[in-house]
């Protein structure tokens, strides 16, 4: 996953164009580096799956 692709996917998730985003284990660290720079970072929830993939969802309320 390229940085531009990650930013596009984050925006799609934020806007509601997609309900969830699956990030492969090998892409996680680069994706997370971009995600943590987002102003609304606390609105994103990551759910780890067996095998190391992560499913991200966007929540209306920020997590604490």
PQR file of N, CA, C, O and H, with PARSE charges and radii, in Angstrom:
ATOM      1  N   UNK A   1       0.853  -1.183   0.000 -0.4000 1.5000
ATOM      2  CA  UNK A   1       0.000   0.000   0.000 -0.0000 2.0000
ATOM      3  C   UNK A   1       0.893   1.239   0.000  0.5500 1.7000
ATOM      4  O   UNK A   1       1.755   1.398   0.865 -0.5500 1.4000
ATOM      5  N   UNK A   2       0.677   2.098  -0.967 -0.4000 1.5000
ATOM      6  CA  UNK A   2       1.451   3.333  -1.046 -0.0000 2.0000
ATOM      7  C   UNK A   2       0.857   4.370  -0.093  0.5500 1.7000
ATOM      8  O   UNK A   2      -0.270   4.218   0.377 -0.5500 1.4000
ATOM      9  H   UNK A   2      -0.022   1.968  -1.670  0.4000 1.0000
ATOM     10  N   UNK A   3       1.619   5.413   0.184 -0.4000 1.5000
ATOM     11  CA  UNK A   3       1.131   6.479   1.055 -0.0000 2.0000
ATOM     12  C   UNK A   3      -0.111   7.139   0.464  0.5500 1.7000
ATOM     13  O   UNK A   3      -1.067   7.421   1.186 -0.5500 1.4000
ATOM     14  H   UNK A   3       2.535   5.536  -0.198  0.4000 1.0000
ATOM     15  N   UNK A   4      -0.102   7.382  -0.832 -0.4000 1.5000
ATOM     16  CA  UNK A   4      -1.255   8.015  -1.481 -0.0000 2.0000
ATOM     17  C   UNK A   4      -2.483   7.123  -1.404  0.5500 1.7000
ATOM     18  O   UNK A   4      -3.596   7.599  -1.175 -0.5500 1.4000
ATOM     19  H   UNK A   4       0.675   7.153  -1.418  0.4000 1.0000
ATOM     20  N   UNK A   5      -2.274   5.832  -1.597 -0.4000 1.5000
ATOM     21  CA  UNK A   5      -3.372   4.878  -1.508 -0.0000 2.0000
ATOM     22  C   UNK A   5      -3.937   4.843  -0.088  0.5500 1.7000
ATOM     23  O   UNK A   5      -5.153   4.791   0.098 -0.5500 1.4000
ATOM     24  H   UNK A   5      -1.370   5.446  -1.783  0.4000 1.0000
ATOM     25  N   UNK A   6      -3.064   4.871   0.898 -0.4000 1.5000
ATOM     26  CA  UNK A   6      -3.502   4.864   2.296 -0.0000 2.0000
ATOM     27  C   UNK A   6      -4.324   6.108   2.611  0.5500 1.7000
ATOM     28  O   UNK A   6      -5.362   6.020   3.268 -0.5500 1.4000
ATOM     29  H   UNK A   6      -2.076   4.913   0.746  0.4000 1.0000
ATOM     30  N   UNK A   7      -3.866   7.256   2.148 -0.4000 1.5000
ATOM     31  CA  UNK A   7      -4.591   8.508   2.394 -0.0000 2.0000
ATOM     32  C   UNK A   7      -5.966   8.466   1.732  0.5500 1.7000
ATOM     33  O   UNK A   7      -6.955   8.900   2.321 -0.5500 1.4000
ATOM     34  H   UNK A   7      -3.024   7.327   1.614  0.4000 1.0000
ATOM     35  N   UNK A   8      -6.025   7.947   0.515 -0.4000 1.5000
ATOM     36  CA  UNK A   8      -7.311   7.818  -0.184 -0.0000 2.0000
ATOM     37  C   UNK A   8      -8.257   6.891   0.580  0.5500 1.7000
ATOM     38  O   UNK A   8      -9.442   7.189   0.732 -0.5500 1.4000
ATOM     39  H   UNK A   8      -5.221   7.594   0.037  0.4000 1.0000
ATOM     40  N   UNK A   9      -7.730   5.779   1.054 -0.4000 1.5000
ATOM     41  CA  UNK A   9      -8.564   4.820   1.793 -0.0000 2.0000
ATOM     42  C   UNK A   9      -9.050   5.408   3.117  0.5500 1.7000
ATOM     43  O   UNK A   9     -10.193   5.181   3.513 -0.5500 1.4000
ATOM     44  H   UNK A   9      -6.768   5.536   0.932  0.4000 1.0000
ATOM     45  N   UNK A  10      -8.200   6.153   3.794 -0.4000 1.5000
ATOM     46  CA  UNK A  10      -8.594   6.815   5.043 -0.0000 2.0000
ATOM     47  C   UNK A  10      -9.726   7.794   4.768  0.5500 1.7000
ATOM     48  O   UNK A  10     -10.698   7.855   5.521 -0.5500 1.4000
ATOM     49  H   UNK A  10      -7.272   6.337   3.473  0.4000 1.0000
ATOM     50  N   UNK A  11      -9.602   8.557   3.693 -0.4000 1.5000
ATOM     51  CA  UNK A  11     -10.643   9.528   3.334 -0.0000 2.0000
ATOM     52  C   UNK A  11     -11.945   8.830   2.974  0.5500 1.7000
ATOM     53  O   UNK A  11     -13.020   9.300   3.345 -0.5500 1.4000
ATOM     54  H   UNK A  11      -8.813   8.508   3.081  0.4000 1.0000
ATOM     55  N   UNK A  12     -11.863   7.712   2.255 -0.4000 1.5000
ATOM     56  CA  UNK A  12     -13.075   6.951   1.931 -0.0000 2.0000
ATOM     57  C   UNK A  12     -13.758   6.424   3.183  0.5500 1.7000
ATOM     58  O   UNK A  12     -14.986   6.426   3.273 -0.5500 1.4000
ATOM     59  H   UNK A  12     -10.989   7.331   1.953  0.4000 1.0000
ATOM     60  N   UNK A  13     -12.978   5.980   4.134 -0.4000 1.5000
ATOM     61  CA  UNK A  13     -13.533   5.488   5.391 -0.0000 2.0000
ATOM     62  C   UNK A  13     -14.166   6.632   6.185  0.5500 1.7000
ATOM     63  O   UNK A  13     -15.252   6.490   6.747 -0.5500 1.4000
ATOM     64  H   UNK A  13     -11.980   5.978   4.061  0.4000 1.0000
ATOM     65  N   UNK A  14     -13.482   7.742   6.221 -0.4000 1.5000
ATOM     66  CA  UNK A  14     -13.964   8.921   6.945 -0.0000 2.0000
ATOM     67  C   UNK A  14     -15.279   9.443   6.350  0.5500 1.7000
ATOM     68  O   UNK A  14     -16.189   9.828   7.084 -0.5500 1.4000
ATOM     69  H   UNK A  14     -12.600   7.858   5.765  0.4000 1.0000
ATOM     70  N   UNK A  15     -15.367   9.451   5.035 -0.4000 1.5000
ATOM     71  CA  UNK A  15     -16.550  10.002   4.371 -0.0000 2.0000
ATOM     72  C   UNK A  15     -17.732   9.034   4.357  0.5500 1.7000
ATOM     73  O   UNK A  15     -18.859   9.429   4.058 -0.5500 1.4000
ATOM     74  H   UNK A  15     -14.628   9.138   4.439  0.4000 1.0000
ATOM     75  N   UNK A  16     -17.473   7.767   4.681 -0.4000 1.5000
ATOM     76  CA  UNK A  16     -18.545   6.782   4.688 -0.0000 2.0000
ATOM     77  C   UNK A  16     -18.700   6.064   3.358  0.5500 1.7000
ATOM     78  O   UNK A  16     -19.619   5.263   3.191 -0.5500 1.4000
ATOM     79  H   UNK A  16     -16.558   7.446   4.925  0.4000 1.0000
ATOM     80  N   UNK A  17     -17.805   6.342   2.401 -0.4000 1.5000
ATOM     81  CA  UNK A  17     -17.853   5.642   1.116 -0.0000 2.0000
ATOM     82  C   UNK A  17     -17.642   4.140   1.302  0.5500 1.7000
ATOM     83  O   UNK A  17     -18.210   3.320   0.581 -0.5500 1.4000
ATOM     84  H   UNK A  17     -17.058   6.993   2.537  0.4000 1.0000
ATOM     85  N   UNK A  18     -16.809   3.804   2.288 -0.4000 1.5000
ATOM     86  CA  UNK A  18     -16.613   2.404   2.656 -0.0000 2.0000
ATOM     87  C   UNK A  18     -16.885   2.261   4.145  0.5500 1.7000
ATOM     88  O   UNK A  18     -16.656   3.194   4.915 -0.5500 1.4000
ATOM     89  H   UNK A  18     -16.348   4.470   2.873  0.4000 1.0000
ATOM     90  N   UNK A  19     -17.370   1.102   4.548 -0.4000 1.5000
ATOM     91  CA  UNK A  19     -17.728   0.863   5.947 -0.0000 2.0000
ATOM     92  C   UNK A  19     -16.523   0.426   6.777  0.5500 1.7000
ATOM     93  O   UNK A  19     -16.411   0.776   7.952 -0.5500 1.4000
ATOM     94  H   UNK A  19     -17.556   0.344   3.922  0.4000 1.0000
ATOM     95  N   UNK A  20     -15.627  -0.337   6.160 -0.4000 1.5000
ATOM     96  CA  UNK A  20     -14.439  -0.788   6.861 -0.0000 2.0000
ATOM     97  C   UNK A  20     -13.289  -0.955   5.883  0.5500 1.7000
ATOM     98  O   UNK A  20     -13.486  -1.077   4.674 -0.5500 1.4000
ATOM     99  H   UNK A  20     -15.719  -0.621   5.205  0.4000 1.0000
ATOM    100  N   UNK A  21     -12.093  -0.957   6.433 -0.4000 1.5000
ATOM    101  CA  UNK A  21     -10.884  -1.044   5.631 -0.0000 2.0000
ATOM    102  C   UNK A  21      -9.998  -2.136   6.205  0.5500 1.7000
ATOM    103  O   UNK A  21      -9.645  -2.101   7.384 -0.5500 1.4000
ATOM    104  H   UNK A  21     -11.933  -0.858   7.415  0.4000 1.0000
ATOM    105  N   UNK A  22      -9.640  -3.099   5.378 -0.4000 1.5000
ATOM    106  CA  UNK A  22      -8.753  -4.188   5.811 -0.0000 2.0000
ATOM    107  C   UNK A  22      -7.320  -3.821   5.431  0.5500 1.7000
ATOM    108  O   UNK A  22      -7.025  -3.524   4.274 -0.5500 1.4000
ATOM    109  H   UNK A  22      -9.927  -3.127   4.421  0.4000 1.0000
ATOM    110  N   UNK A  23      -6.433  -3.847   6.432 -0.4000 1.5000
ATOM    111  CA  UNK A  23      -5.020  -3.564   6.216 -0.0000 2.0000
ATOM    112  C   UNK A  23      -4.240  -4.841   6.494  0.5500 1.7000
ATOM    113  O   UNK A  23      -4.367  -5.444   7.559 -0.5500 1.4000
ATOM    114  H   UNK A  23      -6.672  -4.087   7.373  0.4000 1.0000
ATOM    115  N   UNK A  24      -3.443  -5.236   5.533 -0.4000 1.5000
ATOM    116  CA  UNK A  24      -2.632  -6.437   5.670 -0.0000 2.0000
ATOM    117  C   UNK A  24      -1.532  -6.224   6.713  0.5500 1.7000
ATOM    118  O   UNK A  24      -1.065  -5.106   6.930 -0.5500 1.4000
ATOM    119  H   UNK A  24      -3.340  -4.746   4.667  0.4000 1.0000
ATOM    120  N   UNK A  25      -1.142  -7.303   7.335 -0.4000 1.5000
ATOM    121  CA  UNK A  25      -0.117  -7.280   8.373 -0.0000 2.0000
ATOM    122  C   UNK A  25       1.149  -6.560   7.900  0.5500 1.7000
ATOM    123  O   UNK A  25       1.725  -5.758   8.635 -0.5500 1.4000
ATOM    124  H   UNK A  25      -1.521  -8.211   7.158  0.4000 1.0000
ATOM    125  N   UNK A  26       1.574  -6.848   6.677 -0.4000 1.5000
ATOM    126  CA  UNK A  26       2.816  -6.264   6.172 -0.0000 2.0000
ATOM    127  C   UNK A  26       2.698  -4.772   5.861  0.5500 1.7000
ATOM    128  O   UNK A  26       3.718  -4.092   5.749 -0.5500 1.4000
ATOM    129  H   UNK A  26       1.106  -7.500   6.079  0.4000 1.0000
ATOM    130  N   UNK A  27       1.486  -4.250   5.719 -0.4000 1.5000
ATOM    131  CA  UNK A  27       1.267  -2.828   5.447 -0.0000 2.0000
ATOM    132  C   UNK A  27       0.947  -2.017   6.694  0.5500 1.7000
ATOM    133  O   UNK A  27       0.860  -0.790   6.633 -0.5500 1.4000
ATOM    134  H   UNK A  27       0.657  -4.802   5.810  0.4000 1.0000
ATOM    135  N   UNK A  28       0.772  -2.691   7.818 -0.4000 1.5000
ATOM    136  CA  UNK A  28       0.256  -2.028   9.011 -0.0000 2.0000
ATOM    137  C   UNK A  28       1.135  -0.874   9.494  0.5500 1.7000
ATOM    138  O   UNK A  28       0.619   0.214   9.747 -0.5500 1.4000
ATOM    139  H   UNK A  28       0.843  -3.687   7.868  0.4000 1.0000
ATOM    140  N   UNK A  29       2.425  -1.075   9.628 -0.4000 1.5000
ATOM    141  CA  UNK A  29       3.279  -0.023  10.200 -0.0000 2.0000
ATOM    142  C   UNK A  29       3.290   1.239   9.348  0.5500 1.7000
ATOM    143  O   UNK A  29       3.230   2.347   9.882 -0.5500 1.4000
ATOM    144  H   UNK A  29       2.845  -1.959   9.422  0.4000 1.0000
ATOM    145  N   UNK A  30       3.367   1.083   8.036 -0.4000 1.5000
ATOM    146  CA  UNK A  30       3.352   2.284   7.179 -0.0000 2.0000
ATOM    147  C   UNK A  30       1.974   2.946   7.201  0.5500 1.7000
ATOM    148  O   UNK A  30       1.875   4.173   7.189 -0.5500 1.4000
ATOM    149  H   UNK A  30       3.417   0.183   7.603  0.4000 1.0000
ATOM    150  N   UNK A  31       0.909   2.137   7.232 -0.4000 1.5000
ATOM    151  CA  UNK A  31      -0.447   2.688   7.299 -0.0000 2.0000
ATOM    152  C   UNK A  31      -0.653   3.431   8.620  0.5500 1.7000
ATOM    153  O   UNK A  31      -1.209   4.529   8.640 -0.5500 1.4000
ATOM    154  H   UNK A  31       0.989   1.140   7.241  0.4000 1.0000
ATOM    155  N   UNK A  32      -0.208   2.835   9.707 -0.4000 1.5000
ATOM    156  CA  UNK A  32      -0.390   3.447  11.029 -0.0000 2.0000
ATOM    157  C   UNK A  32       0.345   4.784  11.129  0.5500 1.7000
ATOM    158  O   UNK A  32      -0.152   5.720  11.755 -0.5500 1.4000
ATOM    159  H   UNK A  32       0.244   1.943   9.691  0.4000 1.0000
ATOM    160  N   UNK A  33       1.529   4.876  10.514 -0.4000 1.5000
ATOM    161  CA  UNK A  33       2.283   6.132  10.535 -0.0000 2.0000
ATOM    162  C   UNK A  33       1.472   7.263   9.905  0.5500 1.7000
ATOM    163  O   UNK A  33       1.526   8.400  10.374 -0.5500 1.4000
ATOM    164  H   UNK A  33       1.933   4.116  10.005  0.4000 1.0000
ATOM    165  N   UNK A  34       0.734   6.962   8.861 -0.4000 1.5000
ATOM    166  CA  UNK A  34      -0.110   7.964   8.207 -0.0000 2.0000
ATOM    167  C   UNK A  34      -1.360   8.226   9.036  0.5500 1.7000
ATOM    168  O   UNK A  34      -1.772   9.374   9.205 -0.5500 1.4000
ATOM    169  H   UNK A  34       0.690   6.038   8.480  0.4000 1.0000
ATOM    170  N   UNK A  35      -1.953   7.169   9.548 -0.4000 1.5000
ATOM    171  CA  UNK A  35      -3.197   7.298  10.318 -0.0000 2.0000
ATOM    172  C   UNK A  35      -3.005   8.144  11.578  0.5500 1.7000
ATOM    173  O   UNK A  35      -3.862   8.966  11.903 -0.5500 1.4000
ATOM    174  H   UNK A  35      -1.618   6.236   9.411  0.4000 1.0000
ATOM    175  N   UNK A  36      -1.909   7.958  12.278 -0.4000 1.5000
ATOM    176  CA  UNK A  36      -1.695   8.690  13.533 -0.0000 2.0000
ATOM    177  C   UNK A  36      -1.494  10.182  13.319  0.5500 1.7000
ATOM    178  O   UNK A  36      -1.607  10.960  14.266 -0.5500 1.4000
ATOM    179  H   UNK A  36      -1.212   7.291  12.014  0.4000 1.0000
ATOM    180  N   UNK A  37      -1.198  10.592  12.092 -0.4000 1.5000
ATOM    181  CA  UNK A  37      -1.034  12.013  11.777 -0.0000 2.0000
ATOM    182  C   UNK A  37      -2.367  12.699  11.489  0.5500 1.7000
ATOM    183  O   UNK A  37      -2.421  13.921  11.349 -0.5500 1.4000
ATOM    184  H   UNK A  37      -1.106   9.960  11.323  0.4000 1.0000
ATOM    185  N   UNK A  38      -3.436  11.921  11.400 -0.4000 1.5000
ATOM    186  CA  UNK A  38      -4.756  12.482  11.096 -0.0000 2.0000
ATOM    187  C   UNK A  38      -5.308  13.209  12.313  0.5500 1.7000
ATOM    188  O   UNK A  38      -5.169  12.748  13.446 -0.5500 1.4000
ATOM    189  H   UNK A  38      -3.393  10.928  11.513  0.4000 1.0000
ATOM    190  N   UNK A  39      -5.935  14.348  12.062 -0.4000 1.5000
ATOM    191  CA  UNK A  39      -6.500  15.158  13.141 -0.0000 2.0000
ATOM    192  C   UNK A  39      -7.569  14.395  13.921  0.5500 1.7000
ATOM    193  O   UNK A  39      -7.702  14.566  15.132 -0.5500 1.4000
ATOM    194  H   UNK A  39      -6.048  14.723  11.141  0.4000 1.0000
ATOM    195  N   UNK A  40      -8.331  13.552  13.220 -0.4000 1.5000
ATOM    196  CA  UNK A  40      -9.409  12.794  13.864 -0.0000 2.0000
ATOM    197  C   UNK A  40      -9.002  11.342  14.133  0.5500 1.7000
ATOM    198  O   UNK A  40      -9.831  10.437  14.048 -0.5500 1.4000
ATOM    199  H   UNK A  40      -8.223  13.412  12.236  0.4000 1.0000
ATOM    200  N   UNK A  41      -7.744  11.127  14.453 -0.4000 1.5000
ATOM    201  CA  UNK A  41      -7.184   9.795  14.681 -0.0000 2.0000
ATOM    202  C   UNK A  41      -8.005   8.970  15.670  0.5500 1.7000
ATOM    203  O   UNK A  41      -8.167   7.764  15.479 -0.5500 1.4000
ATOM    204  H   UNK A  41      -7.070  11.863  14.522  0.4000 1.0000
ATOM    205  N   UNK A  42      -8.519   9.595  16.708 -0.4000 1.5000
ATOM    206  CA  UNK A  42      -9.252   8.853  17.742 -0.0000 2.0000
ATOM    207  C   UNK A  42     -10.622   8.370  17.278  0.5500 1.7000
ATOM    208  O   UNK A  42     -11.293   7.642  18.010 -0.5500 1.4000
ATOM    209  H   UNK A  42      -8.388  10.574  16.863  0.4000 1.0000
ATOM    210  N   UNK A  43     -11.039   8.751  16.108 -0.4000 1.5000
ATOM    211  CA  UNK A  43     -12.303   8.270  15.558 -0.0000 2.0000
ATOM    212  C   UNK A  43     -12.139   6.937  14.834  0.5500 1.7000
ATOM    213  O   UNK A  43     -13.129   6.295  14.482 -0.5500 1.4000
ATOM    214  H   UNK A  43     -10.494   9.342  15.514  0.4000 1.0000
ATOM    215  N   UNK A  44     -10.903   6.523  14.613 -0.4000 1.5000
ATOM    216  CA  UNK A  44     -10.630   5.269  13.922 -0.0000 2.0000
ATOM    217  C   UNK A  44     -10.448   4.146  14.933  0.5500 1.7000
ATOM    218  O   UNK A  44      -9.751   4.300  15.936 -0.5500 1.4000
ATOM    219  H   UNK A  44     -10.099   7.044  14.899  0.4000 1.0000
ATOM    220  N   UNK A  45     -11.083   3.022  14.652 -0.4000 1.5000
ATOM    221  CA  UNK A  45     -10.955   1.857  15.522 -0.0000 2.0000
ATOM    222  C   UNK A  45     -10.361   0.724  14.708  0.5500 1.7000
ATOM    223  O   UNK A  45     -10.842   0.408  13.619 -0.5500 1.4000
ATOM    224  H   UNK A  45     -11.649   2.897  13.837  0.4000 1.0000
ATOM    225  N   UNK A  46      -9.316   0.117  15.240 -0.4000 1.5000
ATOM    226  CA  UNK A  46      -8.690  -1.018  14.580 -0.0000 2.0000
ATOM    227  C   UNK A  46      -9.028  -2.303  15.309  0.5500 1.7000
ATOM    228  O   UNK A  46      -8.913  -2.379  16.532 -0.5500 1.4000
ATOM    229  H   UNK A  46      -8.925   0.373  16.124  0.4000 1.0000
ATOM    230  N   UNK A  47      -9.444  -3.309  14.563 -0.4000 1.5000
ATOM    231  CA  UNK A  47      -9.792  -4.602  15.132 -0.0000 2.0000
ATOM    232  C   UNK A  47      -8.828  -5.626  14.544  0.5500 1.7000
ATOM    233  O   UNK A  47      -8.845  -5.893  13.342 -0.5500 1.4000
ATOM    234  H   UNK A  47      -9.538  -3.247  13.570  0.4000 1.0000
ATOM    235  N   UNK A  48      -7.990  -6.195  15.404 -0.4000 1.5000
ATOM    236  CA  UNK A  48      -7.008  -7.180  14.941 -0.0000 2.0000
ATOM    237  C   UNK A  48      -7.687  -8.515  14.682  0.5500 1.7000
ATOM    238  O   UNK A  48      -8.545  -8.961  15.443 -0.5500 1.4000
ATOM    239  H   UNK A  48      -7.976  -5.978  16.380  0.4000 1.0000
ATOM    240  N   UNK A  49      -7.282  -9.127  13.600 -0.4000 1.5000
ATOM    241  CA  UNK A  49      -7.807 -10.439  13.254 -0.0000 2.0000
ATOM    242  C   UNK A  49      -6.724 -11.488  13.445  0.5500 1.7000
ATOM    243  O   UNK A  49      -5.534 -11.176  13.500 -0.5500 1.4000
ATOM    244  H   UNK A  49      -6.585  -8.764  12.982  0.4000 1.0000
ATOM    245  N   UNK A  50      -7.154 -12.720  13.544 -0.4000 1.5000
ATOM    246  CA  UNK A  50      -6.225 -13.830  13.624 -0.0000 2.0000
ATOM    247  C   UNK A  50      -5.391 -13.853  12.352  0.5500 1.7000
ATOM    248  O   UNK A  50      -5.945 -13.852  11.253 -0.5500 1.4000
ATOM    249  H   UNK A  50      -8.120 -12.973  13.499  0.4000 1.0000
ATOM    250  N   UNK A  51      -4.082 -13.874  12.481 -0.4000 1.5000
ATOM    251  CA  UNK A  51      -3.205 -13.853  11.317 -0.0000 2.0000
ATOM    252  C   UNK A  51      -2.516 -12.515  11.120  0.5500 1.7000
ATOM    253  O   UNK A  51      -1.577 -12.420  10.329 -0.5500 1.4000
ATOM    254  H   UNK A  51      -3.631 -13.875  13.374  0.4000 1.0000
ATOM    255  N   UNK A  52      -2.958 -11.482  11.818 -0.4000 1.5000
ATOM    256  CA  UNK A  52      -2.263 -10.205  11.782 -0.0000 2.0000
ATOM    257  C   UNK A  52      -2.899  -9.103  10.964  0.5500 1.7000
ATOM    258  O   UNK A  52      -2.443  -7.962  11.032 -0.5500 1.4000
ATOM    259  H   UNK A  52      -3.721 -11.559  12.461  0.4000 1.0000
ATOM    260  N   UNK A  53      -3.932  -9.394  10.194 -0.4000 1.5000
ATOM    261  CA  UNK A  53      -4.615  -8.324   9.458 -0.0000 2.0000
ATOM    262  C   UNK A  53      -5.451  -7.494  10.430  0.5500 1.7000
ATOM    263  O   UNK A  53      -5.868  -7.985  11.479 -0.5500 1.4000
ATOM    264  H   UNK A  53      -4.303 -10.321  10.138  0.4000 1.0000
ATOM    265  N   UNK A  54      -5.692  -6.236  10.073 -0.4000 1.5000
ATOM    266  CA  UNK A  54      -6.458  -5.331  10.925 -0.0000 2.0000
ATOM    267  C   UNK A  54      -7.589  -4.739  10.106  0.5500 1.7000
ATOM    268  O   UNK A  54      -7.395  -4.338   8.958 -0.5500 1.4000
ATOM    269  H   UNK A  54      -5.354  -5.837   9.221  0.4000 1.0000
ATOM    270  N   UNK A  55      -8.777  -4.687  10.704 -0.4000 1.5000
ATOM    271  CA  UNK A  55      -9.923  -4.046  10.075 -0.0000 2.0000
ATOM    272  C   UNK A  55     -10.140  -2.717  10.783  0.5500 1.7000
ATOM    273  O   UNK A  55     -10.320  -2.672  12.000 -0.5500 1.4000
ATOM    274  H   UNK A  55      -8.935  -5.013  11.636  0.4000 1.0000
ATOM    275  N   UNK A  56     -10.123  -1.638  10.012 -0.4000 1.5000
ATOM    276  CA  UNK A  56     -10.351  -0.310  10.572 -0.0000 2.0000
ATOM    277  C   UNK A  56     -11.765   0.142  10.257  0.5500 1.7000
ATOM    278  O   UNK A  56     -12.283  -0.083   9.163 -0.5500 1.4000
ATOM    279  H   UNK A  56      -9.977  -1.674   9.023  0.4000 1.0000
ATOM    280  N   UNK A  57     -12.378   0.786  11.244 -0.4000 1.5000
ATOM    281  CA  UNK A  57     -13.704   1.374  11.100 -0.0000 2.0000
ATOM    282  C   UNK A  57     -13.635   2.810  11.589  0.5500 1.7000
ATOM    283  O   UNK A  57     -12.781   3.157  12.404 -0.5500 1.4000
ATOM    284  H   UNK A  57     -11.957   0.969  12.133  0.4000 1.0000
ATOM    285  N   UNK A  58     -14.539   3.641  11.088 -0.4000 1.5000
ATOM    286  CA  UNK A  58     -14.611   5.038  11.519 -0.0000 2.0000
ATOM    287  C   UNK A  58     -15.828   5.198  12.417  0.5500 1.7000
ATOM    288  O   UNK A  58     -16.937   4.811  12.048 -0.5500 1.4000
ATOM    289  H   UNK A  58     -15.233   3.358  10.426  0.4000 1.0000
ATOM    290  N   UNK A  59     -15.616   5.769  13.595 -0.4000 1.5000
ATOM    291  CA  UNK A  59     -16.688   5.964  14.569 -0.0000 2.0000
ATOM    292  C   UNK A  59     -17.038   7.453  14.658  0.5500 1.7000
ATOM    293  O   UNK A  59     -16.165   8.315  14.558 -0.5500 1.4000
ATOM    294  H   UNK A  59     -14.715   6.083  13.895  0.4000 1.0000
ATOM    295  N   UNK A  60     -18.317   7.735  14.846 -0.4000 1.5000
ATOM    296  CA  UNK A  60     -18.742   9.128  14.986 -0.0000 2.0000
ATOM    297  C   UNK A  60     -18.213   9.744  16.288  0.5500 1.7000
ATOM    298  O   UNK A  60     -17.854  10.921  16.325 -0.5500 1.4000
ATOM    299  H   UNK A  60     -19.026   7.034  14.928  0.4000 1.0000
ATOM    300  N   UNK A  61     -18.169   8.952  17.335 -0.4000 1.5000
ATOM    301  CA  UNK A  61     -17.657   9.414  18.628 -0.0000 2.0000
ATOM    302  C   UNK A  61     -16.201   8.959  18.772  0.5500 1.7000
ATOM    303  O   UNK A  61     -15.887   7.805  18.482 -0.5500 1.4000
ATOM    304  H   UNK A  61     -18.461   7.996  17.306  0.4000 1.0000
ATOM    305  N   UNK A  62     -15.315   9.848  19.214 -0.4000 1.5000
ATOM    306  CA  UNK A  62     -13.917   9.433  19.394 -0.0000 2.0000
ATOM    307  C   UNK A  62     -13.774   8.479  20.583  0.5500 1.7000
ATOM    308  O   UNK A  62     -14.512   8.564  21.564 -0.5500 1.4000
ATOM    309  H   UNK A  62     -15.570  10.786  19.450  0.4000 1.0000
ATOM    310  N   UNK A  63     -12.811   7.579  20.465 -0.4000 1.5000
ATOM    311  CA  UNK A  63     -12.548   6.691  21.592 -0.0000 2.0000
ATOM    312  C   UNK A  63     -11.781   7.475  22.655  0.5500 1.7000
ATOM    313  O   UNK A  63     -11.163   8.494  22.347 -0.5500 1.4000
ATOM    314  H   UNK A  63     -12.211   7.510  19.668  0.4000 1.0000
ATOM    315  N   UNK A  64     -11.814   7.023  23.859 -0.4000 1.5000
ATOM    316  CA  UNK A  64     -11.167   7.759  24.950 -0.0000 2.0000
ATOM    317  C   UNK A  64      -9.703   7.447  25.079  0.5500 1.7000
ATOM    318  O   UNK A  64      -9.030   7.992  25.953 -0.5500 1.4000
ATOM    319  H   UNK A  64     -12.315   6.195  24.109  0.4000 1.0000
TER
END
